[in-house]
Amino acid sequence: MVLSNTNVVAYCVYVLRSASDGKRYVGLSSDASKRLREHNAGKVRSTRSRRPLVLVYQETSESLAEARELEKYFKTAAGRRYLESRGF
């Protein structure tokens, strides 16, 4: 018998770039496309004045803990350098 786990939640660390000022925003969500719509609709206070935002990078993980660690890394100086070196 094969069991399938249909309740697997993937967590996505995403990087947005502001089209107005060119700055990056790093976030975490279980639905990156929905979260991007929320950012661009002005529902996220930290990015409201920086709209429109474009998704430039995302990385998915099945582990929330792993995704949080990656998000934290991208927010460090080393993580910002990593993103810059790859054009994000």
Secondary structure, DSSP 8 states (H G I E B T S, - for coil): -----TT---EEEEEEEETTT--EEEEEES-HHHHHHHHHTT-STTTGGG-SEEEEEEEEES-HHHHHHHHHHHTSHHHHHHHHHTT-
